Amino acid sequence: MKKIMTLIAISITILACKSDKKEPETTNVMELTIAEKIAKRYGIENWETIETVKFTFNVDRDSSHFERSWAWYPKTNDVVLKSKNDTLRYNRSKIDSTFINADKAFINDKYWLLTPFNLVWDSGTTISEPSKENSPLANKELNKITLTYSSEGGYTPGDAYDFYFNDDFVIEEWIYRKANAQEPTMMTTWEDNKELNGIVIPMSYKKTSDNWELYFTDVKIE
């Protein structure tokens, strides 16, 4: 009888061991920031596959027209500028005084093309907590964040941008404030979003106060 009770006890112990399942480990998944959610909406997760970015930057104001064309190879940081009278090639890791003005133009034009990605690419920035506010142009309630650049470094230190975006993280309007001034330097709409190889580009920016439009043509993202 004693042997039987011992066998039963051993069996119970074995069964208990088999049924003692470990609780599944929980993985701490970091919640995306608002900036990351906006960048994701515009396709930043596809950026690592991109080899070439080509585009023509255009500005129309009344009867005047300005344009310049770029080819950028982000993996090597080679840049080609084609203007009306010249073609200039340089690498952004080897910039000297010869290329400074061209690179300033490139950074400006690329910023307009890929602004949502700069929310997460750029260092030396602060981004405010989101709030609900009426947009400056359409007077429409949207979400708002403010991106502010450090007063040191870069070509335009201290600048600030107010982004107005909907609940799908699509930007509809923005304000540029030079040197973080209280008054707007420029306000435009964001229009005509186009997806190219998983990257979403706002093809047009417009002011509502005068006959002005900034837009892109010949855009290729490969």
N, C-alpha and C positions, 0 to 999 in steps of 0.2 A: 504493500500500500504506500509505503514511504517512497519507494522508487517511482510509483505512478504519479504521486503528487509532485515529485521533483521534475519528472518529464513534462507534466502540465505547466509547471512554473516556467521551465525553459522555453516551451512553446509560446507561452504568453509573452515572454520577453522578446523572442524573435519576431512575433507578429507586431509587437509594439514598435520594434526598431524599424520594421518594414513600413509601417504606417506613419512613422515620424518624418513626414515630408518637410523639406525646407521651404520657407516662404519665398516666393520669387523676389529676387533683388530688384529694388526700384532704382531706376536710372534717373538721375537728376537732369532733366532736360531744361536748359536755360531758355526762358521766354525771350523771343526776339524783341529788340528795342523797336521803337517807332521808326527810327531811321532805317533799320534793317528790314522792317516790313515794307517800307516804301521801296527800298532798293530791290527787294525780292519781287515786288509787283512789277518792276520794270525789267526783270530778268537777270539780275546780277549772278544768279547761280549758273548761268550759261556763259559767263564772261571768260572762264578759263579755257574754253574751246576756241575763242576768237583769235584769229591770226592777223587779220587786216581790217582796218576801218578807213573808209574813204568817204568824203563828203565835201560839198560846196556850201559855204557859209554865205548867206545873202542878207542884205538889209535894204529895204525900200523905204524911202521917206519922200512923200509927195511924188515928184517926178524924178528924183535921183535914185540911182541903184549902185550898190557896192557888193562885190563878191570876191572870195578867194577860196581856193580848193586845196584840200589836204589829203595825204595818204599817211596813215600811221600804222606802224607794226608794233603793237604793244609788247610782244614777247622780247623784242630786241631794242625797243624804244627808238627805232629809226623813224624820222619824220621827213616828208616831202611837201614843200609848199609850192603851189603853182598859182602865181598871180598873173595879171594881164601882161606884164613885161618880163617876167623872170621865173626861173625854177630854182629852188634852193633845197638842198638835202643836208641833214645833220642828224646827229644822235644826241638824245637828251642827257646822256651821261657824260658828254664831252662838249659842254657848251662854253664858248668864250664870247668875247665882246662882239664877234662877227654875227653871232646867232641870237643875241639877247632879244632884239626887237621881234624877230620871227617867232621866238619861243613864247614871248608874251602874247602875241597874237594867237598862237596855237593853243595855249592854256585857256585863253578867253573863249575861243570858238569851241574847243572840246568841252569846256564847262557847260556851255549852252546845250551841247548835244547829249551829254551824259550826266547832267546835274544830279539825278537821283543816286547815282553811284558815288558821287563825291560826298554824299552824306556819310558814307562809311569808309571811303578811301582816304579822305583827307585827315591829317593829324593836326594837332594844335587847334582843335575846335571845341566848342561847347554847344550842346543842343538842349533847348528848354523842354520842360514838361509840356505835353500837348494840352491844348485848351480849345473850347468851342467859341468861335467868333464869327461875326459877319465878314465876308470877304470884301476887300476894298473896291472891286470893280463891279461884280454882279450883286453885291449886297446880299449874299447867300450864306446861310449858316454852314460853316465848314470846320474841320479840325485845323489847328494851327500849331506849328512849331517854329522856333527861331534858331537858325544856325549862325553862330558868331565865330569869326576867325581870330586867332591870337594877334596881338599888336606887333608881333615880331615874326619875321620870315615871310616867304612868299612874295609874289609880285604886288599884291594888294592887301597888306596886313590890316587887320581890324575891321574888315567889312562884315556886314550882317545881311542875312536873307530870311524873310518871313515866308514860310510855305503854307498854303491853304489847300488842303486835300480832303477828299471825301472818305466815306467809311470803307471804300474798297482800296484805299491808299493810292488813289490816282490824284496827282496834283492838278488843280484847276487854275490857280493864280499864284503869283508870288510878288514880293516886294524886295527890291535891292536897296540897301541903305549903305552908302559909301562911308567908311570909317565909323560904322555903327551910329550914324546920325539919327536923330529922332524923326526927321522928316524923310519921306521916301525920295530916293534918287531916281528910281524907275519902278513902274508897276506894269505887269503884262499878264495876259491870259496864257494858258498852255492849251494848244489845240492840235488836232489831227494826229493822234498817236498811231504809230505804225510799227508792227513787229517785223524784225529782220533777224532770222536765225536765233530766235528766242530773246532778242534784245528789243525792248520797246523804246522808240524814239518819239518825242514830241516834235513834230515836223514844223510847227509854226507857233510863234509868239506874237501877240498883237497888243498894242496900246488902244485904249478906247478914247483917249483925249485928242489924238491927232492921227494923221494918215501915215502910220508907221507899222512895219511888219518885219520881223526877223524870221527867216525860214531856211530850211535845208533842201538842197536838190542833189541828185546823183549820189544818194547815200547807198553804200555797199558795206555790209558787215559780214565777213566771211571767216 
